[in-house]
Amino acid sequence: MTGPHSTLDPDRLARQGFPEIVYCQSKTAAQVADNLRALAAANDKAFGTRLPADRAAEVLAEVPEAEYDALSRTILLGKPAVSGTHPVAVVTAGTSDLPVAAEASATLAFLGHPVRHFNDIGVAGIHRLHARIDEIREAAVVIVVAGMEGALPSVVGGLVAAPVIAVPTSVGYGAAFEGLAALLGMLNSCASGLVVVNIDNGFGAAIAAHRILSNNNS
C-alpha cells in the first residue's frame, strides 16, 4: 500500500498479530489522516500514537469520525471490541506518569485487551501498593510505569507471578536525567525476568504485552 508520502504495511496484522500503527509526531495532519484512512480500509480500524494536541483538530477535521484522547495523545478510527479474556494491569508510581500509562492502556484497548488501572501507588507510600497487590496478581501481564528512581517495577516484580514490563518515564528532578536514572535502575533490577522498554514508551510496553498474551493463547 504505497502513497505519495508513506509505504504502509496492511499485511502486518496477518504476519505479526497486530496491525501497523501510525506514529503521528512530525507528520502533517494530511499525512496522518491519509494513513489512518488507508489502514482502516485494510483492517477495519486504525490507531495512531503521539498526536500532539495542537494538531489533533486538523486531523479530526479531515477524519471527523475518529476519536482523539488528549491524555494519551492517541487517535482511534473504528470501534475495536474487547476480544481478549486475560486482563492487563497498568500500574503507575505517580499521577505524573499517567500520560505514558494512558498510551499503554489505549494501545491495549485498541488491540482488544481488557485493562485494569492502578494509579499513584508508588514506593513513596508503599502501603498503597500493598492494599492493591492481590488485585494486581489477578492480571495476566503487568505493566509498571515509573519515573524518578524507577523502583516500583522491581518491587512489583518480586510480588507477582505474571510477566512484568517496566516503563521508565521522564518524570523527575535534575538527577533523573529525563528518565535515564529510572531506565538504568530498571535494567539493573534484582527482580528476575523484568522486561524493560525505552523511556516514555507506553506503546512499546503494550505491544510487548499483546505479543505475550497472543503467544499464550495460540
Secondary structure as the mmCIF struct_conf table of DSSP 4:
data_model
#
loop_
_struct_conf.conf_type_id
_struct_conf.id
_struct_conf.beg_label_comp_id
_struct_conf.beg_label_asym_id
_struct_conf.beg_label_seq_id
_struct_conf.end_label_comp_id
_struct_conf.end_label_asym_id
_struct_conf.end_label_seq_id
STRN STRN1 THR A 2 THR A 2
BEND BEND1 PRO A 4 HIS A 5
STRN STRN2 THR A 7 THR A 7
TURN_TY1_P TURN_TY1_P1 PRO A 10 ASP A 11
HELX_RH_AL_P HELX_RH_AL_P1 ARG A 12 GLN A 16
BEND BEND2 GLY A 17 PHE A 18
STRN STRN3 VAL A 22 TYR A 23
TURN_TY1_P TURN_TY1_P2 GLN A 25 SER A 26
BEND BEND3 LYS A 27 LYS A 27
HELX_RH_AL_P HELX_RH_AL_P2 ALA A 29 ASN A 43
BEND BEND4 ASP A 44 ASP A 44
STRN STRN4 ALA A 46 THR A 49
HELX_RH_AL_P HELX_RH_AL_P3 ALA A 53 GLU A 62
BEND BEND5 VAL A 63 VAL A 63
TURN_TY1_P TURN_TY1_P3 PRO A 64 GLU A 65
STRN STRN5 GLU A 67 ASP A 69
TURN_TY1_P TURN_TY1_P4 ALA A 70 ARG A 73
STRN STRN6 THR A 74 LEU A 77
BEND BEND6 GLY A 78 GLY A 78
HELX_LH_PP_P HELX_LH_PP_P1 PRO A 80 VAL A 82
BEND BEND7 HIS A 86 HIS A 86
STRN STRN7 VAL A 88 THR A 92
BEND BEND8 ALA A 93 GLY A 94
HELX_RH_3T_P HELX_RH_3T_P1 THR A 95 ASP A 97
HELX_RH_AL_P HELX_RH_AL_P4 LEU A 98 PHE A 110
TURN_TY1_P TURN_TY1_P5 LEU A 111 GLY A 112
STRN STRN8 VAL A 115 PHE A 118
BEND BEND9 ASP A 120 ASP A 120
HELX_RH_3T_P HELX_RH_3T_P2 VAL A 123 GLY A 125
HELX_RH_AL_P HELX_RH_AL_P5 ILE A 126 ILE A 136
TURN_TY1_P TURN_TY1_P6 ARG A 137 GLU A 138
BEND BEND10 ALA A 140 ALA A 140
STRN STRN9 VAL A 141 ALA A 146
TURN_TY1_P TURN_TY1_P7 MET A 148 GLU A 149
HELX_RH_AL_P HELX_RH_AL_P6 LEU A 152 GLY A 157
TURN_TY1_P TURN_TY1_P8 GLY A 158 LEU A 159
BEND BEND11 ALA A 161 ALA A 162
STRN STRN10 VAL A 164 PRO A 168
BEND BEND12 SER A 170 SER A 170
BEND BEND13 GLY A 172 TYR A 173
HELX_RH_3T_P HELX_RH_3T_P3 GLY A 174 GLY A 179
HELX_RH_AL_P HELX_RH_AL_P7 LEU A 180 LEU A 187
TURN_TY1_P TURN_TY1_P9 ASN A 188 ASN A 188
BEND BEND14 CYS A 190 ALA A 191
TURN_TY1_P TURN_TY1_P10 SER A 192 GLY A 193
STRN STRN11 VAL A 195 VAL A 196
TURN_TY1_P TURN_TY1_P11 ILE A 199 ASP A 200
HELX_RH_AL_P HELX_RH_AL_P8 GLY A 202 ASN A 217
#
